[in-house]
Structures are given as structure tokens and as C-alpha cells.
Amino acid sequence: MTARSKTALSLSLALAFALAGAAPLAAQAQPADAMPSPDATVEAEQGLEADDGGLTGSVSADGAWQDLGIAITTFATDADVPTSTNAGSTAALGRALSTVIAADLKNNGLFKPSGPVGLPQPSFGEVQAPNYPIWTYRSADMLVQGYVHANPGGDLTVGCYLYDVALKQQLAKAGWQVGPADWRRAAHKCADMVYSRLSGESPFFDSRIAYIAETGPKSHRMKRLAVMDSDGANMRYLTSGQATALTPRYSPDYSKILYLSYLNGEPSIYVYDLRTDTQKLLVRSRNSTFAPRWSPDGKWVLYSMAIAGNTDIYKIPASGGEPQKLTDSPGIDIGGSFSPDGRKIVFESDRSGTQQIYVMNADGSQQQRITFFGGRSATPEWSPRGDQIAFTHIAGDLRIAVMTPNGRNMRYLTNSWQDEAPTWSPNGRIVQFFRTEKNSGVASIWQVDLTGRNERKLPTPVGASDPAWGPIRP
């Protein structure tokens, strides 16, 4: 329902040369081989440590870091050998890795990187010993270099280095051992490292998005559950389209997706297990059912259900069991998004006569309206930082807006005909939503940062709606 119409793949990742004091990416991961030096010795054998000095800072709303000149070169390789990746040989893979990193940093709107096209390609030995005068001449403030090495077993070792050109100093370095199919994750991890080191913010590029893929005419549209990387790559369908799928949400641990399905006219809430590609029925009813949502600890599921003309919000254990009714007011109570600490729930209700946004405690107590902006307000989603709530404001057009949890400081992020259903990036700095074209009715996924100035359409092979941005991948 729109506001207008009323496995995961496992990846052996480890920090081969992490930032000083950083925790490992996964407890079971084995350290990746460090970069082989030109004489084929292994740097890791010497106890490689990362520099921790240099640039520090934080992101400001005015995009203060946008003036940084970040040069991103083609990743080097010690030998150009074939790989089983879709990028080709290690040389081609080096170009592909740096292209993904540059796109990540450019598309978030915070930085303006250059490269890898048009930039000098460092030799394998220069990855750890940059030719600083070249980059000073090119007015680069920061330099990102790296390497890719094909291991005998077929896995890849990818190293990533960040340098401050003016200080002639290494700021950060990290490495990952990945399977051939997961090379893009290493690129996203490198972009995350650069983003976090320069901005002081939490990363978000190595994350995934669940959404509804739409095909067919408006009167008979097929809606399938699909997933993709944060940049739109590696898209795959999870459902066949025999039953309409709606409103997906990733579980906090990335292992499952919660979604609503209409099979034979009966609304059903399913939990899709990404590890086994199987699904389990959680709730089925002949009554209209809406908007299933996880609790932050993954132990509960919120949903709305209409009985005898009255729609209320319920909470049920994620493992199944008896639902608990949280609202009981005349009208329609829909949605529900937990605060990050799990103590409160934000939802929409028309109990006042129009759709507005309310907040209540997690047990349903102390329900309080917080929107008084005029027009209608719907589809609220609490930021993972806890400091803002994104929602759809309806006053003629549908626009994405944000406000503080007390309902103050509302401001628009978009200004189009029909933008709705916001979802947050893992670090709470970008809002994703879907936009419907006025004449065709075709939907597509867009995102915008909190300044409202950096708007971007995500590439999808077919129409797309109901995005759900998952947490950073483990």
C-alpha cells in the first residue's frame, strides 16, 4: 500500500593490516596475506602495523570535506594472471576495484574523487611507497592505492592504502581475503575505510538493500522480492512473482528478510532465511495485514492488522507465538519502527482525522502525536542514530522529510511528485525511498543525503519500490 493510495553470502574477511586498535571484521575469519613486496617476501611476516596519525575530523551538514582532492589509482598486481571473477584477469580486476571505490565515494555526495581513468598507474612497488611529487603536482590532497593478488587456491587478497599527500604520510591500510565472486565487497570495504578515516563517520558501503522488483502493466503488475548491493550491483530475485511481495526488512543480523506476501488473496508475513533460501510463515490472516518490522534485537516483529474496520498494531515473537495488541483506538494505526534502543515505537494513525505520526513506548503505553505541520504524515522510520525520524509528508505532493523524535525541526529532503517510504543507511546519513513517475506509474529507488542536495537514482533492471537498507555487513 502506498501513502497516496492509502544468503547473505558468507565471506571470509579479515584485517590483514587494520587500523591500530581496530576489531576484526569477523571472529572466524583468518588474516589475509599481506602485500608481497617486489622480492616476493611477505610483509605480514614482519608484523605490519598501521599508522594512526594524520587527518581527523567529522562530517558537517555543509559538506566541508567536499573540497578534498582524492586521487584513486588502478590497483596494482604483481602478475597479470587469469581469475575466475567476472572482471577477468588480475589487471582488469585492479581497474574494476578502483572504479567501484571511486563510484562509492563520489555517489555519497561527500567527496569528489578523481580516477582511476586518466591517472598514472603505480607500479606494484609504489603501492606502499607513493611517488608523492606526482600527486602534489596534480593537487591531490589524499591518495588511495592498492593491490590485488590471486592466491593459489583461487581466492584473492586485496590491499587498500590511504595516504595524505601533503604530509607524505600513510593514514590507514587494510586487507581482505575474498572469494572470486565477492571481489566487490573488498572494494566497498576499502571505500568504507577511506570514508570513515576522512569523515569520522561509521561506514555504510558494504551493505545490501532489499526491495520489490516491479514488472508488467500498472493494472497487472508483478511484484517480486529482490536484493542488491548498496550500489545496485549483484541483484537477484528471491521470490517467483506468483504471489505479490511487499515491504521487506532485513533482520539485524542480516540472516533473514521479513516481508508481506499475498497468496490467493490472503495476506501472509514470511521470514525468508538467506542462508538456506527457505522461508517460514509467521502470520497469516484473512484480514488485511500491513508493514511487518523487526525489533532492534531481532526478537519481535511488529505488524498492523485490520479487524472489523479497525486497524491496530500488534507485536509477535519472531519465532512465532501469540501476538500482543499494542494499539486500540478507533481508526487506522499502521507501520511501526522501533527506536534503536528498542524502547519506543513510531507509527502512523488517522485517529485525529488525518494521517499523522505518533510515538509510544514499546509496550504500547503513552501514545502521543508528534506531527502538527499541516497536511498528512505517514511511513515513519527511526534513524539508526536515534536522532531523527524520516517520513512521507503529504501536502499535494508526497515528499520525504525528517524531524527530531519530538516532532520538531521538520525539513524536506526531496521535492518531487511522489516520493515515499524512507529507509536509512546503516550510519544514518542517507535516506533511501522510492519515486513514482507521474504519467507511467513506474517506480524507482532513489537516495538523498541529509543536506537534501545530493540526490541519486539507483540502477535496477526493472521498476523498484519499497526499499529496505540493511545494516553494515558482518
SEBA-854489 format. One record per residue (C-alpha): residue number from 1; residue in three letters; x, y, z. Coordinates in steps of 0.001 Angstrom, whole numbers, padded with zeros to 6 digits. Each point is the difference from the previous one (the first is absolute). Layout:
! SEBA-854489
[NUM; ALA; [X; Y; Z]]
...
This chain:
! SEBA-854489
[1; MET; [000000; 000000; 000000]]
[2; THR; [001415; 003419; -000976]]
[3; ALA; [-000502; 003144; 002061]]
[4; ARG; [-001941; 001620; -002847]]
[5; SER; [-002368; -002931; -000429]]
[6; LYS; [-000516; -000727; 003445]]
[7; THR; [026248; -020505; 000671]]
[8; ALA; [001276; 002575; 000653]]
[9; LEU; [003142; -001472; -001539]]
[10; SER; [002594; -000976; 002560]]
[11; LEU; [003338; 001724; -000433]]
[12; SER; [003286; -000712; 001698]]
[13; LEU; [001165; 003521; 000763]]
[14; ALA; [002740; 001083; 002343]]
[15; LEU; [002161; 003001; 000619]]
[16; ALA; [003444; -000873; -001191]]
[17; PHE; [001274; 003434; 000884]]
[18; ALA; [-002799; 001733; 001915]]
[19; LEU; [-000144; 003428; 001504]]
[20; ALA; [001739; 000012; 003364]]
[21; GLY; [-002328; -001390; 002630]]
[22; ALA; [-002718; -001024; -002468]]
[23; ALA; [-002045; -003129; 000685]]
[24; PRO; [-000014; -002909; -002477]]
[25; LEU; [-002800; -000032; -002570]]
[26; ALA; [-001105; -003486; 000952]]
[27; ALA; [001060; -002188; 002876]]
[28; GLN; [000418; -003075; -002203]]
[29; ALA; [001916; 001729; -002766]]
[30; GLN; [003641; -000787; -000670]]
[31; PRO; [002463; 002855; -000638]]
[32; ALA; [000485; 000771; -003668]]
[33; ASP; [003484; -000257; -001453]]
[34; ALA; [001707; 003366; 000028]]
[35; MET; [001328; 001565; -003142]]
[36; PRO; [002982; -001827; -001493]]
[37; SER; [002880; 002422; -000453]]
[38; PRO; [001930; 000092; -003294]]
[39; ASP; [002419; -002716; 001141]]
[40; ALA; [-002994; -002277; 000750]]
[41; THR; [000453; 000073; 003782]]
[42; VAL; [-003198; 000351; 002006]]
[43; GLU; [-000428; 003246; 001888]]
[44; ALA; [-002204; -001611; 002621]]
[45; GLU; [002921; -002079; 001212]]
[46; GLN; [001566; 003235; 001257]]
[47; GLY; [-002927; 000852; 002273]]
[48; LEU; [-001577; 002766; -002088]]
[49; GLU; [-001699; 002716; 002043]]
[50; ALA; [-002109; 002927; -001190]]
[51; ASP; [000751; 003660; 000469]]
[52; ASP; [-002624; 001808; 002052]]
[53; GLY; [001054; 003598; -000428]]
[54; GLY; [-001072; 002626; -002483]]
[55; LEU; [-003380; 001382; -000906]]
[56; THR; [-002874; -000056; 002424]]
[57; GLY; [-003381; 001674; -000123]]
[58; SER; [-003738; -000449; -000331]]
[59; VAL; [-002623; 000538; -002672]]
[60; SER; [-001900; 003250; 000140]]
[61; ALA; [-003313; 000763; -001651]]
[62; ASP; [001627; 002417; -002432]]
[63; GLY; [002227; -002733; -001472]]
[64; ALA; [003309; 001454; 001195]]
[65; TRP; [001975; -002972; -001343]]
[66; GLN; [-001188; 000482; -003570]]
[67; ASP; [003058; 002078; -000856]]
[68; LEU; [002356; -002900; 000717]]
[69; GLY; [001716; -001148; -003165]]
[70; ILE; [000075; -003820; 000257]]
[71; ALA; [001919; -001815; -002721]]
[72; ILE; [-000892; -003685; -000418]]
[73; THR; [002371; -002007; -002171]]
[74; THR; [-000401; -003330; -001731]]
[75; PHE; [000928; -002731; 002457]]
[76; ALA; [003326; -001639; -000816]]
[77; THR; [000779; -003689; -000278]]
[78; ASP; [003263; -001925; 000218]]
[79; ALA; [-000916; -002098; -003051]]
[80; ASP; [-002854; 000262; -002495]]
[81; VAL; [-001594; -003423; 000314]]
[82; PRO; [-003487; -001261; -000856]]
[83; THR; [-002600; -000137; 002779]]
[84; SER; [-003404; -001591; 000242]]
[85; THR; [-001621; 003374; 000714]]
[86; ASN; [-002373; 001700; -002409]]
[87; ALA; [002577; 002809; -000282]]
[88; GLY; [002590; -002151; -001792]]
[89; SER; [003729; -000076; 000743]]
[90; THR; [001608; 001573; 003064]]
[91; ALA; [000899; 003089; -002061]]
[92; ALA; [-003613; 000456; -001091]]
[93; LEU; [-001114; -000688; 003551]]
[94; GLY; [002337; 002726; 001270]]
[95; ARG; [-001746; 002512; -002249]]
[96; ALA; [-003438; -001272; 001037]]
[97; LEU; [000807; 000218; 003717]]
[98; SER; [001141; 003607; -000194]]
[99; THR; [-002991; 000924; -002191]]
[100; VAL; [-002430; -001329; 002624]]
[101; ILE; [001848; 001858; 002788]]
[102; ALA; [-000081; 003274; -001953]]
[103; ALA; [-003711; -000408; -000735]]
[104; ASP; [-000793; -000693; 003660]]
[105; LEU; [001807; 003119; 001198]]
[106; LYS; [-001450; 002179; -002755]]
[107; ASN; [-003601; -001178; 000227]]
[108; ASN; [-000407; 000663; 003730]]
[109; GLY; [000315; 003718; -000742]]
[110; LEU; [002661; 000728; 002601]]
[111; PHE; [003177; -000305; -002090]]
[112; LYS; [001063; 000798; -003547]]
[113; PRO; [002552; -002665; -000878]]
[114; SER; [001904; -000270; -003271]]
[115; GLY; [001139; -003136; -001774]]
[116; PRO; [000821; -002629; -000757]]
[117; VAL; [-000385; 000988; -003676]]
[118; GLY; [002500; 002667; -000965]]
[119; LEU; [002293; -000484; 002983]]
[120; PRO; [003487; -001553; 000021]]
[121; GLN; [-000034; -003653; 000978]]
[122; PRO; [002484; -000762; 002782]]
[123; SER; [002306; -002937; -000265]]
[124; PHE; [-000381; -002845; 002443]]
[125; GLY; [002869; 001355; 002079]]
[126; GLU; [-001441; 003536; 000091]]
[127; VAL; [-003169; -001145; 001766]]
[128; GLN; [001799; 000218; 003341]]
[129; ALA; [002429; 002742; -001027]]
[130; PRO; [-001978; 002654; -001923]]
[131; ASN; [001697; 002398; -002371]]
[132; TYR; [-001265; 003032; 001925]]
[133; PRO; [001324; 002713; -002389]]
[134; ILE; [-002250; -001343; -002782]]
[135; TRP; [-003078; 000372; 002178]]
[136; THR; [001054; 003369; 001391]]
[137; TYR; [000324; 001242; -003574]]
[138; ARG; [-003539; -001254; -000679]]
[139; SER; [-001327; 001860; 003100]]
[140; ALA; [-001114; -003223; 001671]]
[141; ASP; [-000582; 000328; 003743]]
[142; MET; [-000578; -003709; 000578]]
[143; LEU; [001120; -003085; -001898]]
[144; VAL; [-001622; -003446; -000056]]
[145; GLN; [002115; -002844; -001352]]
[146; GLY; [-000188; -003743; 000286]]
[147; TYR; [000778; -003368; -001472]]
[148; VAL; [-001678; -003265; -000919]]
[149; HIS; [001731; -003389; 000198]]
[150; ALA; [-001376; -003326; -001229]]
[151; ASN; [000673; -002764; 002528]]
[152; PRO; [000709; -003619; -001077]]
[153; GLY; [-003324; -001211; 001391]]
[154; GLY; [-001982; 002450; -002112]]
[155; ASP; [-000709; 002570; 002705]]
[156; LEU; [001150; 003591; -000350]]
[157; THR; [001959; 002210; 002359]]
[158; VAL; [-000834; 003694; -000304]]
[159; GLY; [001934; 002731; 001772]]
[160; CYS; [-001064; 003635; 000349]]
[161; TYR; [002107; 002997; 001111]]
[162; LEU; [-000960; 003615; 000741]]
[163; TYR; [002698; 002697; -000077]]
[164; ASP; [000095; 003695; 000892]]
[165; VAL; [001966; 001540; -002875]]
[166; ALA; [000931; 003270; 001743]]
[167; LEU; [001210; -001769; 003131]]
[168; LYS; [001546; -002853; -002023]]
[169; GLN; [-001552; -002310; 002524]]
[170; GLN; [-002018; -003185; -000019]]
[171; LEU; [-003337; 000488; 001771]]
[172; ALA; [-001553; -003454; -000228]]
[173; LYS; [000462; -003417; -001558]]
[174; ALA; [-001984; -003198; -000037]]
[175; GLY; [-000151; -003291; -001867]]
[176; TRP; [-002551; -002695; -000663]]
[177; GLN; [000009; -003530; -001336]]
[178; VAL; [-003093; -000582; -002108]]
[179; GLY; [-001481; -002630; -002253]]
[180; PRO; [-000070; 000796; -003735]]
[181; ALA; [-003741; 000742; 000036]]
[182; ASP; [000361; 002504; 002837]]
[183; TRP; [002697; 002334; -001334]]
[184; ARG; [-002420; 002948; 000051]]
[185; ARG; [-000255; -000356; 003774]]
[186; ALA; [003718; 000698; 000288]]
[187; ALA; [-000509; 003182; -002048]]
[188; HIS; [-002882; 001098; 002230]]
[189; LYS; [002066; -000754; 003101]]
[190; CYS; [002827; 002151; -001359]]
[191; ALA; [-002442; 002851; -000697]]
[192; ASP; [-001389; -000439; 003533]]
[193; MET; [003514; 000281; 001430]]
[194; VAL; [000703; 003224; -001904]]
[195; TYR; [-003393; 001490; 000794]]
[196; SER; [000269; -000765; 003719]]
[197; ARG; [003610; 001196; 000310]]
[198; LEU; [-000647; 003329; -001718]]
[199; SER; [-003480; 000771; 001324]]
[200; GLY; [000034; -001534; 003468]]
[201; GLU; [-003347; -001661; -000807]]
[202; SER; [-001027; -003652; 000049]]
[203; PRO; [000240; -001857; -003326]]
[204; PHE; [-002892; -001115; -002195]]
[205; PHE; [001182; -001059; -003472]]
[206; ASP; [000335; -003709; 000857]]
[207; SER; [-003716; -000468; 000535]]
[208; ARG; [-002951; -001384; -001937]]
[209; ILE; [-003471; 001167; -000962]]
[210; ALA; [-003172; -002066; -000159]]
[211; TYR; [-002770; 001352; -002215]]
[212; ILE; [-002988; -000873; -002161]]
[213; ALA; [000763; -000498; -003700]]
[214; GLU; [-002963; 001047; -002158]]
[215; THR; [-000799; -001118; -003554]]
[216; GLY; [-003080; 000018; -002199]]
[217; PRO; [-002802; 002489; -000652]]
[218; LYS; [-001351; 002198; 002773]]
[219; SER; [-003277; -001937; 000135]]
[220; HIS; [001722; -003385; 000347]]
[221; ARG; [003416; 000634; 001482]]
[222; MET; [002240; -002833; 001225]]
[223; LYS; [001784; 000796; 003259]]
[224; ARG; [002922; -002222; 001023]]
[225; LEU; [002316; 000089; 002983]]
[226; ALA; [003552; 000862; -001085]]
[227; VAL; [003339; 000952; 001552]]
[228; MET; [003035; 001928; -001246]]
[229; ASP; [003207; 001614; 001231]]
[230; SER; [-000081; 003596; 001232]]
[231; ASP; [001076; 001217; -003461]]
[232; GLY; [-002578; -002089; -001889]]
[233; ALA; [002366; -002824; -001018]]
[234; ASN; [-000527; -003741; 000553]]
[235; MET; [-003768; 000183; -000221]]
[236; ARG; [-001939; -003247; 000360]]
[237; TYR; [-003633; -000992; 000395]]
[238; LEU; [-001077; -001917; 003093]]
[239; THR; [-003624; -000705; -000937]]
[240; SER; [-001584; -001174; -003250]]
[241; GLY; [-002714; 002627; -000317]]
[242; GLN; [-002878; -002480; 000310]]
[243; ALA; [-001031; 001908; 003123]]
[244; THR; [000350; 003761; 000477]]
[245; ALA; [002811; 000953; 002393]]
[246; LEU; [000096; 003255; 001980]]
[247; THR; [001889; 001943; 002697]]
[248; PRO; [003166; -002066; 000622]]
[249; ARG; [002348; 000573; 002958]]
[250; TYR; [003395; -001529; 000826]]
[251; SER; [000463; -001620; 003390]]
[252; PRO; [002622; 001703; 002208]]
[253; ASP; [002450; -002884; -000573]]
[254; TYR; [-000509; -000031; -003801]]
[255; SER; [-001041; -003654; -000018]]
[256; LYS; [-003686; 000510; -000813]]
[257; ILE; [-002445; 002240; -001821]]
[258; LEU; [-003479; 000697; 001286]]
[259; TYR; [-002637; 000780; -002621]]
[260; LEU; [-003706; 000023; -000735]]
[261; SER; [-001445; -002323; -002652]]
[262; TYR; [-003445; -000321; -001531]]
[263; LEU; [-000655; -003614; -000986]]
[264; ASN; [-003518; -000838; -001215]]
[265; GLY; [-001166; 003322; 001413]]
[266; GLU; [001170; -000830; 003528]]
[267; PRO; [002600; 002351; 001490]]
[268; SER; [002876; -001925; 001572]]
[269; ILE; [003151; 001081; 001804]]
[270; TYR; [003013; -002134; -000911]]
[271; VAL; [003525; -000187; 001346]]
[272; TYR; [002398; -000796; -002861]]
[273; ASP; [003217; -001688; 001175]]
[274; LEU; [002846; 001210; -002217]]
[275; ARG; [002374; -002724; 001183]]
[276; THR; [-002214; -002860; -001183]]
[277; ASP; [-002235; 001759; -002564]]
[278; THR; [-003055; -001254; 001859]]
[279; GLN; [-002847; 001887; 001586]]
[280; LYS; [-002246; -000448; 002999]]
[281; LEU; [-003545; 001239; 000460]]
[282; LEU; [-000314; 002264; 003041]]
[283; VAL; [-003514; 001468; -000320]]
[284; ARG; [-002900; -000765; -002356]]
[285; SER; [-003436; 001551; 000202]]
[286; ARG; [-002988; 000721; -002169]]
[287; ASN; [000075; 003495; 001457]]
[288; SER; [002030; 002723; -001689]]
[289; THR; [003550; -000024; 001377]]
[290; PHE; [002716; 002626; -000438]]
[291; ALA; [003596; 001040; 000601]]
[292; PRO; [001880; -002714; 001935]]
[293; ARG; [003081; 001383; 001804]]
[294; TRP; [002789; -001489; 002153]]
[295; SER; [000924; 001136; 003464]]
[296; PRO; [003667; 001074; 000335]]
[297; ASP; [000909; -003240; 001790]]
[298; GLY; [-001813; -002143; -002584]]
[299; LYS; [-002220; -001620; 002624]]
[300; TRP; [-003293; 001677; -000934]]
[301; VAL; [-001961; 000879; -003117]]
[302; LEU; [-002440; 002890; -000233]]
[303; TYR; [-002862; -000036; -002477]]
[304; SER; [-003418; 001576; -000533]]
[305; MET; [-003256; -001857; -000561]]
[306; ALA; [-003550; 001148; -000753]]
[307; ILE; [-002848; -001651; 001898]]
[308; ALA; [-003623; 001160; -000348]]
[309; GLY; [001050; 003240; -001657]]
[310; ASN; [002570; 000918; 002634]]
[311; THR; [003738; -000349; -000646]]
[312; ASP; [002373; -000413; 002931]]
[313; ILE; [003668; -000784; 000586]]
[314; TYR; [001057; -003373; 001389]]
[315; LYS; [003247; -001486; 001250]]
[316; ILE; [000880; -003685; -000367]]
[317; PRO; [003139; -001999; 000900]]
[318; ALA; [002198; -000457; -003068]]
[319; SER; [-000001; -003737; 000693]]
[320; GLY; [-003813; -000053; -000069]]
[321; GLY; [-002599; -000035; 002731]]
[322; GLU; [-002884; 002107; 001247]]
[323; PRO; [-000132; 003622; -001210]]
[324; GLN; [-000358; 002875; 002439]]
[325; LYS; [-002251; 002920; -000918]]
[326; LEU; [001745; 003348; 000519]]
[327; THR; [-002599; 002522; -001224]]
[328; ASP; [-003774; 000074; 000458]]
[329; SER; [-001330; 003277; -001347]]
[330; PRO; [-002755; 000625; -002556]]
[331; GLY; [001550; 000407; -003427]]
[332; ILE; [003042; -001315; -001793]]
[333; ASP; [003326; -000534; 001776]]
[334; ILE; [002683; -001133; -002440]]
[335; GLY; [003713; -000467; -000150]]
[336; GLY; [002282; -000005; 002914]]
[337; SER; [003717; 000565; 000201]]
[338; PHE; [001945; -000629; 003179]]
[339; SER; [002453; 002520; 001376]]
[340; PRO; [003575; -001384; -000104]]
[341; ASP; [-000100; -000809; 003729]]
[342; GLY; [-003298; -001887; -000423]]
[343; ARG; [-001781; 002100; 002624]]
[344; LYS; [-002393; 001928; -002264]]
[345; ILE; [-001990; -000497; -003197]]
[346; VAL; [-000935; 002629; -002560]]
[347; PHE; [-003116; -000660; -002105]]
[348; GLU; [-002714; 001686; -002048]]
[349; SER; [-003668; 000343; 000932]]
[350; ASP; [-003058; 001836; -001278]]
[351; ARG; [-001694; 000086; 003431]]
[352; SER; [000073; 003820; -000151]]
[353; GLY; [-001810; 000019; -003354]]
[354; THR; [003066; 000002; -002271]]
[355; GLN; [003167; -002084; -000280]]
[356; GLN; [002461; 001232; 002622]]
[357; ILE; [003020; -001400; 001814]]
[358; TYR; [-000024; -001199; 003586]]
[359; VAL; [002544; -001410; 002431]]
[360; MET; [-000673; -002572; 002725]]
[361; ASN; [001964; -002155; 002388]]
[362; ALA; [000893; -003495; -001214]]
[363; ASP; [-002809; -001462; 002137]]
[364; GLY; [-002584; 002291; -001616]]
[365; SER; [-000274; 002476; 002867]]
[366; GLN; [000208; 003807; -000169]]
[367; GLN; [-001152; 000472; -003605]]
[368; GLN; [000625; 003589; -001063]]
[369; ARG; [-000426; 001887; -003283]]
[370; ILE; [003148; 001828; -001126]]
[371; THR; [-000833; 001460; -003474]]
[372; PHE; [-001859; 003317; -000263]]
[373; PHE; [001386; 001335; -003286]]
[374; GLY; [-003232; 000117; -001990]]
[375; GLY; [-000727; -002525; -002724]]
[376; ARG; [000458; -003688; 000743]]
[377; SER; [002990; -001974; 001257]]
[378; ALA; [000653; -003708; -000582]]
[379; THR; [002554; -002858; -000224]]
[380; PRO; [002308; 001098; 002860]]
[381; GLU; [003396; -001648; 000401]]
[382; TRP; [002310; 000586; 002963]]
[383; SER; [003628; 000800; -000813]]
[384; PRO; [002561; -002604; 001181]]
[385; ARG; [001714; 002907; 001772]]
[386; GLY; [-003195; 000699; 001927]]
[387; ASP; [000137; 003730; -000645]]
[388; GLN; [-002543; 000345; -002831]]
[389; ILE; [-003107; -001540; -001510]]
[390; ALA; [-000478; -000079; -003785]]
[391; PHE; [-003553; -000034; -001349]]
[392; THR; [-002229; 000776; -002971]]
[393; HIS; [-001697; 003405; 000188]]
[394; ILE; [-003137; 000311; -002124]]
[395; ALA; [-001150; 003496; -000904]]
[396; GLY; [-000973; -000224; -003651]]
[397; ASP; [003199; -001786; -000989]]
[398; LEU; [001710; -002716; 002024]]
[399; ARG; [003409; 001053; 001283]]
[400; ILE; [002630; -001589; 002229]]
[401; ALA; [000617; 001971; 003194]]
[402; VAL; [001853; -000431; 003277]]
[403; MET; [-000690; 001249; 003516]]
[404; THR; [001329; -000508; 003500]]
[405; PRO; [-001691; -002699; 002130]]
[406; ASN; [-002055; 002645; 001815]]
[407; GLY; [-001567; 001100; -003295]]
[408; ARG; [002003; 003205; -000395]]
[409; ASN; [002408; 001407; -002579]]
[410; MET; [-001774; -001492; -002992]]
[411; ARG; [001707; 000558; -003330]]
[412; TYR; [-000432; -001441; -003486]]
[413; LEU; [002653; -002097; -001699]]
[414; THR; [-001805; -000424; -003346]]
[415; ASN; [-002324; 002018; -002193]]
[416; SER; [-001664; -002256; -002534]]
[417; TRP; [-003498; -001193; -000855]]
[418; GLN; [-000048; -003287; 001904]]
[419; ASP; [002875; -000991; 002294]]
[420; GLU; [-000783; -002382; 002854]]
[421; ALA; [001019; -002801; 002368]]
[422; PRO; [003391; 001204; 001330]]
[423; THR; [002664; -002392; 001274]]
[424; TRP; [003330; 000968; 001587]]
[425; SER; [003585; -000860; -000868]]
[426; PRO; [001770; -001955; 002771]]
[427; ASN; [001759; 003155; 001217]]
[428; GLY; [-003118; 002189; -000041]]
[429; ARG; [001427; 002517; -002465]]
[430; ILE; [-001937; -000912; -003169]]
[431; VAL; [-003717; -000615; -000554]]
[432; GLN; [-001214; -002317; -002735]]
[433; PHE; [-003564; 000002; -001367]]
[434; PHE; [-001972; -000828; -003124]]
[435; ARG; [-001273; 002484; -002556]]
[436; THR; [-002967; -000585; -002305]]
[437; GLU; [-000148; 001659; -003414]]
[438; LYS; [-003131; 002059; -000476]]
[439; ASN; [-001092; -001270; -003403]]
[440; SER; [001313; -003564; -000218]]
[441; GLY; [-000349; -001043; 003617]]
[442; VAL; [003461; -001594; -000189]]
[443; ALA; [001803; -000025; 003356]]
[444; SER; [003742; 000294; 000588]]
[445; ILE; [002292; 000161; 003016]]
[446; TRP; [001714; 003261; 000866]]
[447; GLN; [002116; 001235; 002863]]
[448; VAL; [000915; 003391; 001431]]
[449; ASP; [002380; 001127; 002715]]
[450; LEU; [-001080; 002078; 002981]]
[451; THR; [000885; 003261; -001730]]
[452; GLY; [-002706; -000727; -002577]]
[453; ARG; [002411; 001074; -002753]]
[454; ASN; [001538; -003301; -001055]]
[455; GLU; [-002751; -002054; -001613]]
[456; ARG; [000686; -003161; -001986]]
[457; LYS; [-001975; -002695; -001807]]
[458; LEU; [001162; -003575; 000582]]
[459; PRO; [000331; -002242; -003052]]
[460; THR; [-002466; -002912; -000073]]
[461; PRO; [-000849; -002187; -003000]]
[462; VAL; [-003767; 000447; 000481]]
[463; GLY; [-002302; 002277; 001985]]
[464; ALA; [000744; 000083; 003721]]
[465; SER; [-001865; 001004; 003169]]
[466; ASP; [-000087; -000568; 003777]]
[467; PRO; [003782; 000159; 000626]]
[468; ALA; [001404; -001280; 003296]]
[469; TRP; [003642; 000822; 000713]]
[470; GLY; [001667; -002654; 002135]]
[471; PRO; [002700; 000570; 002633]]
[472; ILE; [003707; -000108; -000773]]
[473; ARG; [000893; -003563; -000999]]
[474; PRO; [001849; -002172; 002507]]
